[in-house]
């Protein structure tokens, strides 16, 4: 693979600059040009760094986008207080191997309020799509814009938001976008908490109680092997999490993956022949956390 930018990432803040840098790279790399995209909202952590490292290993140029997208926040959500730390982000990006960092302002990404919507039916009506109406419409618009601007061969997304991976994969398939979606494993803290930019909001007691999420999800394969049905698995997950007094459960669900359909009621989940997603969303104080585990049929039989 040919890389024409140095290991220190170049930072571009406008669509015009981004296109110029990509045009230069492709002109110099020629047939060897391969571009990976890691879309983020910043406040990077090791989970993001793992995506950047994988892209850097698989592509000649890795583009990291850092953009807190207002379209995917509801009116009562945390857009204004979403954590931001540009200097820290750029240090992590450099260490992980990003070569080009796209950090646009809202006015550059959306010079006028967008009239176009990207709406994915079905799979956005459950889980976070049900509790955050319009969220995935905003994800669809910004991801489509980034794909059009960067034109990557591959784009890297963490499976902590498995529903987002399913939504983006559906958009790509439905619209014949020439990009491979690369799902990457969840990265966790040493104590099991899934890494998230929002973890910084947690007070010490909230963070300690939030460990129930990963502890509960670790039990899911055993519950399935023991013959859990959709109803009993959801009941087990809910009871486990509800044991923490600060936990306010949004959902504890089990669905087929990636189509996000409910399995047949009363059927032992170990007999379901397709992958299953056990997913939770829980608030601790003012902080909403998501986590999940993906099960393949050969893992539970």
Long-range contacts (C-beta under 8 A, 24 or more apart in sequence): 1-32, 1-34, 1-59, 1-60, 2-28, 2-29, 2-30, 2-32, 2-33, 2-60, 3-29, 3-60, 3-61, 3-99, 4-28, 4-29, 4-60, 4-61, 5-61, 5-99, 5-100, 6-99, 7-94, 7-97, 7-99, 8-94, 9-64, 9-90, 9-93, 9-94, 9-98, 9-99, 9-100, 9-101, 10-99, 10-100, 10-101, 11-90, 11-101, 11-103, 12-100, 12-101, 12-102, 12-103, 13-102, 13-103, 13-104, 13-105, 13-108, 14-104, 14-108, 15-104, 15-108, 15-109, 15-149, 18-63, 18-100, 18-102, 18-104, 18-149, 18-150, 19-149, 21-100, 22-61, 22-63, 22-100, 22-150, 22-151, 25-60, 25-61, 25-100, 29-60, 29-61, 32-60, 33-60, 33-61, 34-58, 34-59, 34-60, 34-61, 34-153, 34-154, 35-59, 35-60, 35-61, 35-62, 35-63, 35-150, 35-151, 35-152, 35-153, 35-154, 36-61, 36-62, 36-63, 36-152, 36-153, 36-154, 36-155, 36-156, 37-62, 37-63, 37-65, 37-146, 37-147, 37-150, 37-152, 37-154, 37-155, 37-156, 37-179, 38-62, 38-63, 38-64, 38-65, 38-98, 38-155, 38-156, 39-65, 39-67, 39-142, 39-143, 39-146, 39-155, 39-157, 40-64, 40-65, 40-66, 40-67, 41-66, 41-67, 41-68, 41-69, 41-82, 41-197, 42-66, 42-67, 42-68, 42-83, 42-84, 42-85, 42-86, 42-89, 42-197, 43-82, 43-83, 43-84, 43-85, 43-88, 43-89, 43-197, 43-200, 44-88, 44-89, 44-92, 44-93, 44-197, 45-92, 45-187, 45-195, 45-196, 45-197, 45-199, 46-187, 46-195, 47-158, 47-160, 47-186, 47-187, 47-194, 47-195, 47-196, 48-92, 48-96, 48-158, 49-92, 49-95, 49-96, 50-96, 50-158, 50-184, 50-185, 50-187, 51-156, 51-157, 51-158, 51-184, 52-93, 52-96, 52-97, 52-98, 52-156, 53-96, 53-97, 54-156, 54-182, 54-184, 55-97, 55-98, 55-154, 55-156, 55-182, 56-96, 56-97, 56-98, 56-99, 57-97, 58-154, 58-182, 59-152, 59-153, 59-154, 61-99, 61-100, 62-97, 62-98, 62-99, 62-100, 63-98, 63-99, 63-100, 63-101, 63-102, 63-150, 63-152, 64-93, 64-98, 64-100, 64-101, 64-102, 65-101, 65-102, 65-103, 65-146, 65-150, 66-101, 66-102, 66-103, 67-102, 67-103, 67-104, 67-109, 67-142, 69-109, 69-138, 69-139, 69-142, 70-106, 70-110, 70-138, 71-110, 71-114, 71-134, 71-137, 71-138, 71-139, 71-141, 71-142, 72-134, 72-135, 72-136, 72-137, 72-138, 72-139, 72-142, 73-135, 73-138, 74-132, 74-133, 74-134, 74-135, 77-132, 78-198, 82-197, 83-197, 83-198, 83-200, 83-201, 102-149, 102-150, 109-142, 109-145, 114-141, 116-141, 117-141, 118-143, 118-144, 118-171, 120-167, 120-170, 120-171, 120-174, 122-259, 122-260, 123-163, 123-166, 123-167, 123-170, 123-258, 123-259, 123-260, 124-163, 124-167, 126-163, 126-253, 126-255, 126-260, 127-163, 127-251, 127-253, 127-255, 127-260, 127-279, 127-281, 128-161, 128-163, 128-281, 128-290, 129-163, 130-251, 131-250, 131-251, 131-281, 136-163, 136-164, 136-167, 139-164, 139-167, 139-168, 140-167, 140-168, 140-171, 143-168, 143-171, 144-171, 144-175, 144-177, 147-172, 147-177, 147-179, 151-178, 151-179, 152-179, 153-178, 153-179, 153-180, 154-179, 154-180, 154-181, 154-182, 155-179, 155-180, 155-181, 155-182, 156-182, 156-184, 157-181, 157-182, 157-183, 157-184, 158-183, 158-184, 158-185, 158-186, 158-187, 159-183, 159-184, 159-185, 159-186, 159-292, 159-294, 160-186, 160-187, 160-194, 160-195, 160-196, 160-290, 160-291, 160-292, 161-290, 162-257, 162-258, 162-277, 162-279, 162-292, 162-294, 163-260, 163-279, 165-258, 166-257, 166-258, 166-259, 166-260, 169-258, 170-258, 186-291, 186-292, 188-214, 192-218, 194-289, 194-290, 194-291, 196-289, 196-290, 198-287, 198-288, 198-289, 199-287, 199-289, 201-285, 201-286, 201-287, 202-284, 202-285, 202-287, 203-285, 205-246, 206-246, 206-284, 206-285, 206-287, 207-284, 209-244, 209-245, 209-246, 209-247, 209-284, 210-282, 210-284, 210-289, 212-240, 212-241, 212-243, 212-244, 212-247, 213-241, 213-280, 213-282, 213-289, 213-291, 214-291, 215-240, 216-240, 216-241, 216-280, 217-278, 217-280, 217-291, 217-292, 217-293, 218-293, 220-278, 220-293, 220-295, 221-293, 221-295, 221-299, 221-300, 224-269, 224-270, 224-276, 224-295, 224-300, 225-270, 225-300, 225-301, 227-268, 227-270, 228-268, 228-269, 228-270, 229-265, 229-266, 229-267, 229-268, 229-269, 230-254, 230-262, 230-263, 230-264, 230-265, 230-267, 230-269, 231-265, 231-266, 233-269, 233-278, 237-278, 237-280, 241-280, 241-282, 246-284, 246-285, 247-282, 247-283, 247-284, 248-282, 248-283, 248-284, 249-280, 249-281, 249-282, 250-281, 250-282, 250-283, 250-288, 251-279, 251-280, 251-281, 252-279, 252-280, 253-277, 253-278, 253-279, 253-280, 254-278, 254-279, 255-279, 257-294, 269-300, 270-300, 270-301, 272-297, 273-297
